[in-house]
Structures are given as C-alpha cells and as structure tokens.
Amino acid sequence: MEPKGVNFYVEAGKRAAKWHKEYISGMKKCRFDTIAVHGIYSMQEALDFNQGSIIEPIYMSSSQAYRDSDEMEAALSYQIPTWCYSRIANPSMYYFEGAMALLEGYGADIETSCCATSSGMAAIASAVDPFLCVDPKKPNQKMNFVATCQVYGGTFQQFGVRKEQEKNIEWRKVINSNDINEWASKIDENTRFIYGEMPSNPSQAFFDLKKVIELAHSHGIPVIVDSTVATPALLRPLALGADIVIQSVTKTLTSSGMGISGAVISRKNLTSRFGPDEMKADFATYIKLLPNRDNGPNISPMNAMLSLSDMRTLRSKVDMMSCSTMKIAKYLEQHKHISQVDYLGLESHPLHELASKYLWLVDAEYDEMYGKPVNRYGHLMSFHVKGDAMQTRKVFDGLQRIWRATDLGRIKSVATIPAISTHSQQGEEGRKLAGIPSNLIRLCVGGEHPDDIIADLDQALSTLDGKQINSTSPEYSAGGASSASLRNK
C-alpha cells in the first residue's frame, strides 16, 4: 500500500473538524430542549457511520485502530481528531461532552468545551488541580485557594484533607459567601482560584455570582462554580462570566440513578494569571488530553451514554421537581415539629431575593404554558426538626415512601441526615462552619406527586406525637443482609 503521508490525514482531519464545528454552530441556534434531545449527534453521522441509528451508539471499545502508520502518527500527536484510547477519548464520551458544553453555554455568545469524568469528585479534582501546580518562577510559594465552606461533604474532604493536610495548600474558607468583602479579604498574590457551590448542599447557601466574578477577574484568577443542584436548566454560570463549571452529573442531570459521572465545562480563553497558554485557551480540552490522560479519571463509554440519555428531558424534569419542592417546603414551614426550612424558593429565606436574580427556568418565556420568565429553585431542600439528634433520627426512620439514602437528584425522593452521612467526616467544627446541625434532614424531591411525599413526611413527623407507624417492611431488613436472610428462611 502506497503511504499517504501524515499531511494527508491532517488535511482530512481539518475538513472533518470544520464540518463538525459548522454543525455545532447550527445546534447552538436551537432551543434548550432541542439541544438536550439531540446534542451534537447528526443524521449524517448516523447514516454514514452508525447504521442509521437515531440514538447515539455505545462504543464499548478500549481503543481505535488506524489505517496506517501515518494516520497513527497524526492522531497520537493530536494533529487530527482521534479516539485513540478510551481512557482519553471515545465517540460515546464525545457525544456526551458535546451536549454538556452546549447546554452550559446556552444563551450566551461564548465557546465552551467539556471534559467528562468518572464522578463529580473526579470533576472537582480535574478542575482545580491544574491551578495547584508549583510555579517554576516561585518554587517556594505557599499556594492558596479561596472557597466557600458550605460545600458537599466530599468536596470538604478533598479540600481540607487531600489539598490542605496532605499537600500543604491553604484553603481559605469563606463562611458568609454573600459578603463580598469576606471574599476580597481572602485573596492575595498567591491565590490560584475562587470556588463556590450554589445552591450549596445541603444548607442552600448562595452568593452574588456576578460580584464574585468581577472581584476574581480583577485579580486575574478564575472562578470555578459547582452548579450540580441547579443544572443548566436553572443557572448557567459560564454565561454570566464564570470560567469553569463542575457538574456531578450523577445527580440532577441524570435522575435515574443508573450510573456515576461528572463533567468539567469551561469557557474558552479563561482568566488565570497562572498556567500555560494552552490551558487558558481551552481548559476542558487541555485537561482531557494532558493531565487526565496521565491520571486516568475520565468517564467510561457506558456511563457517558446513560448520562446523555437521562439528560434529554432535563428542563421539564427540573421544572416539575422544583414545583413539587416548593409545595412541600411550604407545608413543612407551617409544621409544628419543624423549626426551620432551608429552601431558596421560600420568601422567608434570607437569600430568596438574591436567588431570584439568578435562578430562572430556561426558556420559560418561549413555553406555551408560561410565556414569560419564571423563577424555579430546584429539588433540594433541608429542614430542622424541633428537638435533638435522636428525635431527628426517629422522624427519619419513620419515612416509608421517601428513601433513606445519601444520593440526590433522583426521580425517587431521597432523604439523609448529613451530620451522620455525607458530612460526617468533616467533624463537628467543620459542620458548624457549614451550618449543618445534627437535627437537619436533607430532602431531595423526586418525580412523585407532592401530596404523597407530604403524606409520608406527615406520618413520619407524627412519631414525635407518640404515634406508632405501621411498617410495611419485611420481617428482617437490616441493610444488604435482608434479602439474603429472607431467601435462606
């Protein structure tokens, strides 16, 4: 076979990249729901390469073969688009990442890219670690980053233990994230990035994102936002000027609970006074092809496709869950056994007005049902039981319809006590900083009718009146042992 030469494949790759860029530009003109349904998968690809399949195929392959040595050389030197090895890239990952990038950049004239990861925690590490490298010009510099202390328990551990204790990188904690002066007081010449979670899990902390972005960029440092609870259906930080968004895609984006996945989505040409130019130019692609290539945290093809499939009805799902959560929050706010309800949708919440500036159901003004912009506040809320930790456990153990689990964003409602589960490892002092007392129950409302969830909460709370609950549980149901024990009877 006559060698074609590396340049033959480079030119072919340029033509392919040009076609894909034009197709994606056309998709950007579509509405949010259309992007969620179709992503970047085209009819031409389906007919030319995938036997006409209208749904993106799952490419369960570890690697890609090449026509000859010239194509391999062009591919492995990143001169042409390539799947090469599924630790780095794969067609299934590509379809998922393309859809995520479009959804997070929706409504803004910006270019975005995405690197999908094996979990939300992998996404956080992938997003922050490139900024926490030793500066060769200042090898003895004590690095720091500024982040809210109201974050998911796993994030608290990653920052407090893996970064601060193990690597001596200072985490400067922001306690009142809505105080811009507190943010400003933490930043100095050694600060690498600003990080915030909004709304936070589980305490519903919120901050004025535009002000924080303006502050960070005035110091030449990037803003990283964990927007897992809101999803792009309610909030798109990149469109407001943030540099990087993190999604624990396992949660609200993919409500089925059938897979684990995460995503790092970035705007092109982000703000950072640290790092190589290629990292700033296209952060998500940079980490995908270089750090994550070497560290190996990227997503598997199966989980990529499970996530992509679950995302197709995101807007309507978030709308439904938000409406149900509002009804349930109002019920709990009036309950005699509840001392406090944390839900940004309630007018009584101190951050309600601020949250209402940012949390909008995407495209509601084009929806026949609404025809105007409408606020929605998500599916996550928490409430404080009047009483101590044991009384809180009593209420929690009385739930029959709501699942006791550490998950969130499911199509089935789930609840947990963060002090003994998701945030237990950060200790009492850390929980006090984050506003997570032992009598707090986190509730993530699913797709059930809200009246049924209210009925379950009502009967669980009635245990504090001394009422007995008629359990529908099997005779013996102690965790994972139950089904095996029952089978052996």
BAPAVO-660002 format. One record per residue (C-alpha): residue number from 1; x, y, z. Coordinates in nm, 3 decimals, padded with zeros to 5 digits, m for minus. Each point is the difference from the previous one (the first is absolute). Example, Ala and Ser with C-alpha at 12.3 -4.5 7.8 and 13.67 -1.06 7.14 Angstrom:
2
  num        u        v        w
    1   01.230  m00.450   00.780
    2   00.137   00.344  m00.066
// end
This chain:
489
  num        u        v        w
    1   00.000   00.000   00.000
    2   00.136   00.338  m00.101
    3   00.057   00.223   00.307
    4  m00.237   00.298   00.009
    5   00.218   00.214   00.223
    6  m00.086   00.168   00.330
    7  m00.114   00.317  m00.178
    8  m00.273  m00.193  m00.185
    9  m00.163  m00.088   00.331
   10   00.059   00.344   00.148
   11  m00.188   00.161  m00.289
   12  m00.281  m00.257   00.026
   13  m00.020   00.069   00.372
   14  m00.030   00.373  m00.063
   15  m00.290  m00.059  m00.239
   16  m00.175  m00.223   00.254
   17   00.056   00.251   00.281
   18  m00.134   00.281  m00.218
   19  m00.316  m00.198  m00.078
   20  m00.060  m00.081   00.368
   21   00.059   00.361   00.103
   22  m00.258   00.119  m00.252
   23  m00.250  m00.260   00.113
   24   00.045   00.097   00.366
   25  m00.040   00.367  m00.093
   26  m00.336  m00.090  m00.148
   27  m00.101  m00.191   00.314
   28   00.085   00.304   00.214
   29  m00.286   00.183  m00.170
   30  m00.253  m00.256   00.126
   31  m00.197   00.024   00.324
   32   00.119  m00.165   00.321
   33  m00.235  m00.300  m00.025
   34   00.109  m00.071  m00.358
   35   00.366   00.004   00.103
   36  m00.075  m00.232   00.294
   37  m00.178  m00.245  m00.231
   38   00.241   00.003  m00.296
   39   00.332   00.112   00.146
   40   00.264   00.004  m00.275
   41  m00.096  m00.331  m00.163
   42  m00.090   00.061  m00.363
   43  m00.212  m00.189  m00.249
   44   00.297  m00.007  m00.237
   45   00.213  m00.178   00.259
   46  m00.281  m00.246   00.066
   47  m00.036  m00.087  m00.368
   48   00.369   00.000  m00.091
   49   00.150  m00.173   00.302
   50  m00.265  m00.144   00.234
   51  m00.237  m00.208  m00.213
   52  m00.261   00.278   00.013
   53  m00.046  m00.023   00.378
   54  m00.202   00.300   00.120
   55   00.143  m00.043   00.352
   56   00.373   00.042   00.059
   57   00.163  m00.345   00.012
   58   00.203  m00.117   00.298
   59   00.356  m00.054  m00.117
   60   00.116  m00.264   00.248
   61   00.352  m00.004  m00.134
   62   00.326   00.060   00.181
   63   00.183   00.142  m00.300
   64  m00.011   00.107  m00.366
   65   00.184  m00.164  m00.288
   66   00.179   00.203  m00.269
   67   00.030  m00.046  m00.375
   68   00.377   00.031  m00.001
   69   00.299   00.140   00.186
   70  m00.057   00.349  m00.142
   71  m00.351   00.023   00.141
   72   00.119  m00.137   00.335
   73   00.278   00.259   00.018
   74  m00.238   00.284  m00.084
   75  m00.250  m00.123   00.258
   76   00.233  m00.070   00.291
   77   00.166   00.339  m00.041
   78  m00.349   00.158   00.018
   79   00.025   00.146  m00.351
   80  m00.338  m00.152  m00.095
   81  m00.315  m00.086   00.196
   82   00.042  m00.347   00.145
   83  m00.155  m00.241   00.250
   84   00.333  m00.186   00.038
   85  m00.064  m00.152   00.344
   86  m00.317   00.016   00.211
   87   00.186   00.116   00.308
   88   00.038   00.325  m00.195
   89  m00.278   00.017  m00.259
   90  m00.274  m00.211  m00.154
   91  m00.296   00.077  m00.233
   92  m00.249  m00.059   00.283
   93   00.189   00.246   00.221
   94   00.012   00.247  m00.288
   95  m00.379   00.005  m00.044
   96  m00.054   00.050   00.373
   97   00.265   00.270   00.034
   98  m00.132   00.186  m00.303
   99  m00.352   00.014   00.143
  100   00.125   00.117   00.342
  101   00.210   00.276  m00.156
  102  m00.298   00.131  m00.198
  103  m00.240  m00.009   00.295
  104   00.235   00.186   00.236
  105   00.073   00.264  m00.264
  106  m00.364   00.036  m00.106
  107  m00.121   00.355  m00.050
  108   00.346   00.155  m00.011
  109   00.226   00.087  m00.288
  110   00.292  m00.200   00.137
  111   00.195  m00.310  m00.099
  112  m00.004  m00.282   00.253
  113   00.155  m00.344   00.032
  114  m00.043  m00.294   00.236
  115   00.206  m00.276   00.154
  116  m00.217  m00.281   00.140
  117   00.126  m00.184   00.308
  118  m00.076  m00.316   00.191
  119  m00.175   00.187   00.283
  120  m00.074   00.344   00.137
  121   00.296  m00.029   00.237
  122   00.228  m00.080  m00.295
  123  m00.139   00.310  m00.171
  124   00.091   00.218   00.298
  125   00.355  m00.136   00.014
  126   00.035   00.037  m00.378
  127  m00.115   00.361   00.018
  128   00.214   00.123   00.288
  129   00.322  m00.202  m00.017
  130   00.144   00.168  m00.313
  131  m00.002   00.330   00.189
  132   00.176  m00.152   00.302
  133   00.331  m00.079  m00.167
  134   00.333   00.142   00.113
  135   00.090   00.319  m00.182
  136   00.359  m00.046  m00.130
  137   00.054   00.373   00.043
  138  m00.103  m00.020   00.368
  139   00.078  m00.358   00.111
  140  m00.030   00.083   00.371
  141  m00.331   00.181  m00.030
  142  m00.271  m00.113   00.247
  143  m00.303  m00.039  m00.223
  144  m00.355   00.064   00.114
  145  m00.350  m00.009  m00.140
  146  m00.317   00.170   00.122
  147  m00.316  m00.208   00.029
  148  m00.325  m00.001   00.189
  149  m00.023  m00.236   00.297
  150  m00.363  m00.078  m00.088
  151   00.081  m00.282  m00.241
  152  m00.080  m00.366  m00.044
  153   00.172  m00.220   00.261
  154   00.220  m00.170  m00.259
  155   00.118   00.339  m00.123
  156   00.076   00.103   00.358
  157   00.215  m00.311   00.039
  158   00.179   00.050  m00.331
  159   00.084   00.360   00.086
  160   00.065  m00.041   00.373
  161   00.184  m00.333  m00.001
  162   00.134  m00.078  m00.347
  163   00.105   00.356  m00.080
  164   00.064   00.172   00.332
  165   00.122  m00.278   00.231
  166   00.176  m00.222  m00.253
  167   00.140   00.260  m00.240
  168   00.029   00.309   00.221
  169  m00.217   00.208  m00.233
  170  m00.197   00.251   00.204
  171  m00.378   00.001  m00.027
  172  m00.124   00.344   00.098
  173  m00.357  m00.059   00.107
  174  m00.277   00.248  m00.071
  175  m00.266  m00.037   00.269
  176  m00.253   00.263  m00.111
  177   00.016  m00.041  m00.376
  178  m00.242   00.287  m00.058
  179   00.248   00.246   00.151
  180   00.217   00.119  m00.288
  181   00.241   00.164   00.246
  182   00.073  m00.338   00.158
  183   00.089  m00.140  m00.343
  184   00.224   00.299  m00.068
  185   00.181  m00.034   00.335
  186   00.113  m00.354  m00.085
  187   00.167   00.073  m00.335
  188   00.369   00.076  m00.039
  189   00.274  m00.043  m00.264
  190   00.025  m00.373   00.078
  191  m00.371  m00.076  m00.050
  192  m00.052  m00.237  m00.292
  193  m00.380  m00.007  m00.037
  194  m00.336   00.075   00.160
  195  m00.247  m00.284   00.053
  196  m00.365  m00.003   00.099
  197  m00.295  m00.236   00.008
  198  m00.342   00.151  m00.073
  199  m00.250  m00.089   00.122
  200   00.207  m00.187   00.257
  201  m00.074  m00.350   00.120
  202  m00.175  m00.023   00.241
  203  m00.021   00.343   00.162
  204  m00.109   00.199  m00.309
  205   00.276   00.260   00.024
  206   00.002   00.242  m00.292
  207   00.206   00.300  m00.105
  208   00.000   00.283  m00.251
  209   00.186  m00.176  m00.277
  210   00.050   00.304  m00.222
  211   00.169   00.192   00.281
  212   00.226  m00.293   00.084
  213   00.097  m00.041  m00.367
  214   00.081   00.369  m00.029
  215   00.213  m00.017   00.314
  216   00.189  m00.311  m00.111
  217   00.070   00.129  m00.348
  218   00.130   00.328   00.138
  219   00.270  m00.213   00.166
  220   00.057  m00.210  m00.312
  221  m00.130  m00.325   00.150
  222  m00.272  m00.236  m00.127
  223  m00.339  m00.075   00.153
  224  m00.105  m00.364   00.032
  225  m00.366  m00.073   00.078
  226  m00.156  m00.329   00.106
  227  m00.347   00.032  m00.151
  228  m00.114  m00.357   00.061
  229  m00.325   00.084   00.180
  230  m00.114   00.267  m00.246
  231   00.115  m00.165  m00.325
  232   00.001   00.209  m00.322
  233  m00.380  m00.015   00.008
  234   00.005   00.266   00.275
  235   00.347   00.156   00.002
  236   00.283   00.025  m00.252
  237   00.300   00.162   00.174
  238   00.214   00.010  m00.317
  239  m00.257   00.225  m00.164
  240   00.042   00.240   00.294
  241   00.380   00.011  m00.031
  242   00.119  m00.292   00.214
  243   00.294  m00.196  m00.138
  244  m00.073  m00.362   00.092
  245  m00.312  m00.191   00.102
  246  m00.005  m00.333   00.179
  247  m00.289  m00.241  m00.023
  248  m00.041  m00.316   00.202
  249  m00.200  m00.140  m00.290
  250  m00.097  m00.296   00.218
  251  m00.245   00.228   00.173
  252  m00.270   00.223  m00.150
  253   00.112  m00.021  m00.360
  254  m00.044  m00.378   00.001
  255  m00.285  m00.076   00.236
  256  m00.029  m00.374  m00.068
  257   00.283  m00.088   00.237
  258   00.137  m00.258  m00.243
  259   00.353   00.136  m00.038
  260   00.277   00.216   00.146
  261   00.143   00.292  m00.197
  262   00.134   00.353   00.023
  263   00.091   00.282  m00.234
  264   00.229   00.302  m00.019
  265  m00.131   00.265  m00.238
  266   00.206   00.309  m00.078
  267  m00.014   00.313  m00.209
  268   00.274   00.054  m00.254
  269   00.274   00.249   00.097
  270  m00.067  m00.003   00.372
  271   00.152   00.243   00.246
  272   00.307  m00.124   00.187
  273   00.331   00.159   00.087
  274   00.143  m00.349   00.044
  275   00.047  m00.289  m00.244
  276   00.102  m00.058  m00.362
  277  m00.171   00.185  m00.283
  278  m00.153  m00.319  m00.144
  279  m00.170  m00.066   00.334
  280  m00.157   00.345   00.005
  281  m00.103  m00.019  m00.365
  282  m00.207  m00.319   00.037
  283   00.009  m00.131   00.355
  284  m00.234  m00.299  m00.034
  285   00.174  m00.132  m00.310
  286   00.340   00.060   00.161
  287  m00.078  m00.208   00.310
  288  m00.161  m00.271  m00.214
  289   00.301  m00.045  m00.227
  290   00.280   00.059   00.252
  291  m00.050  m00.023   00.382
  292  m00.299  m00.235  m00.019
  293   00.174  m00.209  m00.264
  294   00.273  m00.064   00.255
  295  m00.215  m00.025   00.314
  296  m00.287  m00.196  m00.153
  297  m00.319   00.142   00.160
  298  m00.205   00.031  m00.319
  299  m00.344  m00.153  m00.049
  300  m00.077  m00.346  m00.139
  301  m00.201  m00.035  m00.326
  302  m00.294  m00.172   00.172
  303  m00.039   00.269   00.266
  304   00.037   00.271  m00.264
  305  m00.293  m00.139  m00.195
  306  m00.215  m00.065   00.307
  307   00.057   00.364   00.099
  308  m00.072   00.134  m00.347
  309  m00.326  m00.196  m00.019
  310  m00.116   00.127   00.341
  311   00.068   00.364  m00.089
  312  m00.247   00.021  m00.287
  313  m00.296   00.113   00.211
  314   00.203   00.216   00.242
  315  m00.200   00.324  m00.019
  316  m00.345  m00.153   00.051
  317   00.133  m00.230   00.273
  318   00.160   00.285   00.196
  319  m00.315   00.209  m00.041
  320  m00.219  m00.278   00.139
  321   00.232  m00.078   00.291
  322   00.035   00.370   00.086
  323  m00.376   00.051   00.012
  324  m00.044  m00.304   00.221
  325   00.279   00.110   00.233
  326  m00.155   00.342   00.041
  327  m00.331  m00.155   00.107
  328   00.172  m00.232   00.246
  329   00.217   00.281   00.142
  330  m00.310   00.212   00.066
  331  m00.162  m00.294   00.179
  332   00.304  m00.059   00.220
  333   00.037   00.372   00.076
  334  m00.334  m00.012   00.183
  335   00.053  m00.332   00.179
  336   00.008   00.005   00.379
  337   00.298  m00.237   00.020
  338   00.220   00.199  m00.239
  339   00.209   00.293   00.123
  340   00.156   00.106  m00.331
  341  m00.032  m00.077  m00.371
  342   00.291   00.075  m00.232
  343  m00.133   00.051  m00.350
  344   00.091   00.297  m00.216
  345  m00.349   00.008  m00.151
  346  m00.160   00.101   00.329
  347  m00.042   00.374   00.045
  348   00.102  m00.047   00.363
  349   00.347  m00.118  m00.103
  350   00.254   00.282   00.051
  351   00.156  m00.067  m00.342
  352  m00.328  m00.032  m00.191
  353   00.027   00.338  m00.170
  354   00.360  m00.062  m00.108
  355  m00.077  m00.351  m00.127
  356  m00.294   00.141  m00.196
  357   00.246   00.214  m00.200
  358   00.183  m00.310  m00.123
  359  m00.226  m00.307   00.001
  360  m00.228   00.003  m00.305
  361  m00.157  m00.289  m00.185
  362   00.170   00.008  m00.337
  363  m00.220   00.096  m00.298
  364  m00.314   00.042   00.212
  365  m00.079   00.311  m00.204
  366  m00.026  m00.218  m00.310
  367  m00.206  m00.266   00.174
  368  m00.368  m00.010  m00.090
  369  m00.083  m00.075   00.364
  370   00.178   00.307   00.140
  371   00.075   00.251  m00.274
  372   00.218   00.204   00.236
  373   00.311  m00.041   00.217
  374  m00.065  m00.203   00.316
  375   00.217  m00.071   00.302
  376   00.066  m00.355   00.104
  377   00.213  m00.102   00.297
  378   00.084  m00.367  m00.050
  379  m00.076  m00.329   00.170
  380   00.227   00.021   00.305
  381  m00.111   00.130   00.338
  382   00.067  m00.071   00.365
  383  m00.195   00.038   00.322
  384   00.081   00.012   00.370
  385  m00.198  m00.223   00.232
  386  m00.101   00.158   00.332
  387   00.201  m00.209   00.239
  388   00.332  m00.178   00.026
  389   00.185  m00.248  m00.216
  390  m00.192  m00.301   00.132
  391  m00.336   00.157  m00.079
  392   00.129   00.084  m00.347
  393   00.100  m00.363  m00.050
  394  m00.347  m00.105   00.115
  395  m00.163   00.212  m00.270
  396   00.251  m00.118  m00.259
  397  m00.053  m00.367   00.087
  398  m00.374   00.051  m00.035
  399   00.017   00.080  m00.373
  400  m00.166  m00.265  m00.215
  401  m00.033   00.154  m00.347
  402   00.309   00.219   00.008
  403   00.318  m00.206  m00.033
  404   00.271   00.028   00.265
  405   00.311   00.046  m00.212
  406   00.293   00.237  m00.051
  407  m00.088   00.060  m00.364
  408  m00.174   00.307  m00.140
  409  m00.169   00.105  m00.322
  410  m00.175  m00.335  m00.045
  411  m00.337  m00.051  m00.164
  412  m00.088  m00.162   00.334
  413   00.002   00.227   00.304
  414   00.291  m00.063   00.236
  415   00.095   00.138   00.340
  416   00.302  m00.015   00.226
  417   00.133   00.142   00.324
  418   00.320   00.171  m00.122
  419   00.159   00.011   00.346
  420   00.021  m00.380   00.008
  421   00.051  m00.061  m00.372
  422   00.115   00.235  m00.276
  423   00.167   00.250   00.235
  424   00.097  m00.226   00.291
  425   00.374  m00.014  m00.080
  426   00.053   00.375   00.015
  427  m00.061  m00.004   00.376
  428  m00.217   00.207   00.228
  429   00.204   00.318  m00.048
  430  m00.016  m00.031  m00.379
  431  m00.375  m00.063   00.011
  432  m00.046   00.303   00.224
  433   00.183   00.215  m00.254
  434  m00.220  m00.137  m00.278
  435  m00.323   00.039   00.198
  436  m00.085  m00.370   00.027
  437  m00.144  m00.085   00.345
  438  m00.089  m00.352   00.113
  439  m00.374   00.070  m00.025
  440   00.013   00.084  m00.372
  441  m00.155  m00.235  m00.255
  442   00.082   00.050  m00.368
  443  m00.287  m00.080  m00.236
  444   00.035  m00.030  m00.376
  445  m00.343  m00.009  m00.159
  446  m00.051  m00.232  m00.294
  447  m00.269  m00.054  m00.260
  448  m00.274  m00.134   00.226
  449  m00.317   00.199   00.056
  450   00.084   00.251   00.275
  451  m00.310  m00.093   00.201
  452   00.137  m00.350   00.049
  453   00.333   00.137   00.122
  454  m00.181   00.235   00.238
  455  m00.204  m00.293   00.133
  456   00.319  m00.196   00.067
  457   00.161   00.295   00.178
  458  m00.315   00.054   00.202
  459  m00.015  m00.356   00.129
  460   00.376  m00.002   00.073
  461  m00.026   00.326   00.197
  462  m00.298  m00.140   00.189
  463   00.240  m00.236   00.180
  464   00.093   00.302   00.212
  465  m00.361  m00.001   00.125
  466   00.046  m00.358   00.116
  467  m00.186  m00.156  m00.291
  468   00.109  m00.342  m00.119
  469   00.077  m00.055  m00.366
  470  m00.131  m00.310  m00.169
  471   00.312  m00.124  m00.170
  472  m00.032  m00.173  m00.334
  473   00.359  m00.128   00.022
  474   00.088  m00.371  m00.016
  475   00.039  m00.189   00.327
  476   00.375   00.053  m00.013
  477   00.153   00.280  m00.202
  478   00.340   00.090   00.133
  479   00.177   00.161  m00.293
  480   00.145  m00.215  m00.274
  481  m00.040  m00.318   00.203
  482  m00.380   00.007  m00.012
  483  m00.068  m00.158  m00.338
  484   00.253  m00.277   00.054
  485  m00.137  m00.074   00.346
  486  m00.357  m00.015  m00.126
  487   00.097  m00.232  m00.284
  488   00.167  m00.234   00.246
  489  m00.311  m00.038   00.216
// end
